[in-house]
Amino acid sequence: MKCVVPNCKREAVSRGLCRSCYQVASRMVKMGELTWQQLESYKLAVKFAPRKRISPLRQALMNILSSEDARYQSHEYQNA
């Protein structure tokens, strides 16, 4: 998908914006100049959609943390 900003030919990465357009928009939102809702109403951003895919690193960390938690709970259970 291409960036939704007119005359920008780069590939969109978040909210329909390329990296540089997103950076400018994000800075403007943080400074209170605009809101994401305003940008969406002007068709200069799309509604945020959480990622459906979990990165391999995040998945590995989730697996490690859940196994550590399970070990801790079973150890706690044995000592009760």
Buried (B, 14 or more C-beta within 10 A) or exposed (E): EEBBBEEBEEEBBBBBBBEEBBEEBBEBBEEEEBEBEEBBEEEBBBEEEEEEEEEEEEEEEEEEEEEEEEEEEEEEEEEE
